[in-house]
């Protein structure tokens, strides 16, 4: 009878060791890493005249691949999408979060309630561009607004771009 229990105990130990090995290998190759909700960029159909209305009253919309433009001839909004895929055992949303953290240096401002994570950068370049980089799951969205004539942004454009980003983030989160 003792021999039977020894065989059972050794067999159970071998099964546990094999299961731990399989789980370890699966973890190391990223089987448990979150891919994120986006397998492809959503495209410019997510951007419409109502979305950009806080900045542009009568926009002309254009698309070039995953990059979208809305302009009224004076002010221009650009929107670009990048899907972040998982690498090894690090998921796409975590890599996208790391990217935003890395970009968010000293001259940035964290925005609450915009996508899942967002930062705003104001630059001193010609046209006074403002850039918002936000994350929704594993999708990074970069929005910018600039004055095409090279002067300051029109009144309300900075707050308007935050409203555009908030609306776009909400729309993308629902996909």
N, C-alpha and C positions, 0 to 999 in steps of 0.2 A: 504494500500500500504506500510505503514511503517513496518508493521508486516512482510510482504514478504521480505523486505530488511534486516530485523533483522535475519530472518531465513537463508537467503543466506549468510550473514556475519558470523553467528555462524557456519554454515556448512563449509564454506571456512576455518575458523580458525581451526576447528576440523580436516579437511583434511590436512592442513599444519602441524599441530601438529603430526598427525599420520605419515605423510611422513618423518618428521624430526626424529621421533622415529625410524622408520624402517631404515633410512639411518645411524643413530647412532649405532644401533645394528649391521647392516651389517659391518660398519667400525670396530667396536670393535671385531668382530669375524674374521676379516681379509679378507673380501670379496673383498676389493680393493687393497690388498697387491700383489705386483708383485711376482709371483712364480719363475720367471727366465726362461731361455731358456732350461735348462737341467733338465730332469726328471730322468735320469740315467747317470752314468759315461760313457764317450765315448769309453773307452777301449783302448787297446794297438794298435789297427789298425791305430790310428792317429800318431803313432810313427814308422818311417821307417828309412832305412839306409841313405836316402838323408837328412832327418831331423837332424840326429845326426852327419852328415859328418863334421861340423865345429870342432868337438872334436875327433871323432873316424873315421879313414879311412876305416877299415874293421870290422865293428861291428857284433857281434853275438847278435841277439835280442831274448828276452824271455819275457813271460807274466805269471803273477800269479794273477789272478783275475783282479783287477783294478790297479795293480802295474806292471810297465814295467821296463825292464832292457836292457841296451845295453852296451856291453863290448868288448874290444879287448884283454882282458887278463891282461892288465896293468892298464888301466883306465876304470872306470865304471860310467855310467849315470843311475840314477834311476828316474822314473817318477811315481807319484801317483796322483789319482784323487779322489776328495771328492765333492759330490753334497750337497749343503746347501739348505734345504727346508725352506719355510716361517714358522714363528712361530707367531701365533696371528695376530696382525696387522702390523708386520714387515716382509717385503719381503725377499726372498732368496738372491737376489743381495745385499741388504743393510746389511744383516747379514754377508755375505761373506766379504763385505767391512770392516765391524767392526772387523772381525777376522784378516784381514791383518793389519789394524791399530793397533790392540792390540799386534800382533806379532812383528810389526815393531818398536822395541825399540831403545835403544842407539847404539847397534852394527850392525845396518842395514843401507842399502843404498837404497833409492827409485830409481826405474828404470823407465824411461819414454819410452813410445812406446812399452812396453811389456805387452800384454794382456790389460785389462782395468785398472789394478792396479798391481804393482809388487814391491817386495823388494828382496834384495840380502843380505845374511849373509855369512861372511867368518869366519871359525872357526880355532882354533889352534889344532885341534885333529889330531890323526895319519891319514895320507893319505891326509891331507890338504883339507878336504871337503869344498865345496862351495854349498850353498843352495839358490835357487830362489823359492819364493812363489808368485804365481800370481793368479789373478782372471779374469775369463771371465764369465760375467753375474753372475750366482749363482754357478759356478763351481770353486773350488779351486784346483790348480795344483801345486804340489811341485816337483821341479826338483833338483837333486843333482849330483855332480860329485866328484869322489874321486880317489886317486891313490891306487890301491889294494896292492902294495908292501909297502905302508906306507910312502913313500917319498913325495916330493913336487909334485904338479900337473905339467903335461907337459906344455911346453910353449904354450900359446894360449888357454888353456883349460878354463880359467875364461871367456875370451871374447867369446869363442866358445859356452859356456853354455848360455850366453845371446842371441846369435844368434839362438840357439836351441829353447829357450823359446819364442823368438820373432816369429819364424816360427810356432811353435806349437800354440801360442796365435792367430795368424792370421788364421790358419787353423780352430781352434775351433770357432772363431768369425763368420766364414762363414757357420757354421752348422745350 
